[in-house]
Amino acid sequence: MTSTSGRPRAPRAPRVLIPVLLYHAVMEDPPDWIAEFTVSPKEFTAQLDAIVAGGRTAVTVGALVEHLTTGTPLPPRPVVLTFDDGFADLAGPTAEALASRGLPSTAYLTTGAITPGRPCLLPPAPMMTLSQAPRLEQYGMEVGAHTVTHPQLDTLAPNALRRELREAKTVLEDVLGHEVTHLAYPHGYNSPAVRRAAEAAGYASAVAVRHALSSGTDEVYRIARLILRRSHTVADVERWMEGRGAKAAPYPDSLPTVGWRMYRRARALLKGPEFAG
């Protein structure tokens, strides 16, 4: 191939596609409200084995962010495993299954849900406790914040938004003894204002959902993830490990996404903050 000047063009480097998987609970009998986003222990084991067999190397969100911001090299076939909320299995069998396979991961904890007596919008479910957060790091997990009450961040007033972002960060830093720099938006809901607030609160990155593969050019404050539903099979995970079965980020918000955000904001003005889920 030649350029308009007649000189040969350098071949374009292939786009690096990075599956960033989003798990919630791993349990047999979940509460109805989270059942759609729950994977059974047997299926979870099979999915982890498929990731390993697919030749992917697990890295943390922190490593991905270093790549996006400074160009730090990633392994040839990276994958990122993330876990939201802090369900009871996370600090036990889930962390053990990951550690036994040498799979580092990133856990985003909703501090109100894992602190007894704290108000939270998450419905009742078996949860880990805040005091178990250091145990996750002992298993090789990176810990990030997932707000205090799990609200729809893009519908909050500025003061409430700042409080959700900063309090969750401070609470986790106090129990872990070091800075917490990564955030997950509840249910992926975000907006330009939310992304600016995340940066202002001291986060180095934030993950969304987007139902897409991430890439080496993804946006640091809305990294795309692929959410695991109970209907997903090992074959779905294998396709993602091959870089197939989903579009790739970054890409602009669709008109339906923008419209849905506007509707939720109007509803929040009438009803107040609502659970993101």
Salt bridges, closest charged atoms under 4 A:
GLU36 OE2 - ARG229 NE 3.51
GLU36 OE1 - ARG230 NE 3.58
ASP49 OD1 - ARG101 NE 2.85
ASP84 OD2 - HIS146 NE2 3.68
ASP84 OD1 - ARG225 NH1 2.96
ASP85 OD1 - HIS146 NE2 3.23
ASP85 OD1 - HIS150 NE2 3.16
GLU137 OE2 - HIS178 NE2 2.54
GLU142 OE2 - HIS182 NE2 3.60
ASP154 OD2 - ARG261 NE 3.50
ASP154 OD2 - ARG264 NH2 2.56
GLU167 OE2 - ARG118 NH2 2.51
GLU173 OE2 - LYS169 NZ 2.65
GLU179 OE2 - LYS169 NZ 3.77
GLU219 OE2 - ARG210 NH1 3.76
GLU219 OE2 - ARG222 NE 2.92
ASP236 OD1 - ARG239 NH2 2.45
GLU242 OE1 - ARG244 NH2 2.54
ASP253 OD1 - ARG210 NH2 3.15
ASP253 OD1 - ARG222 NH1 2.84
ASP253 OD2 - ARG261 NH2 3.04
GLU274 OE1 - ARG267 NE 2.80
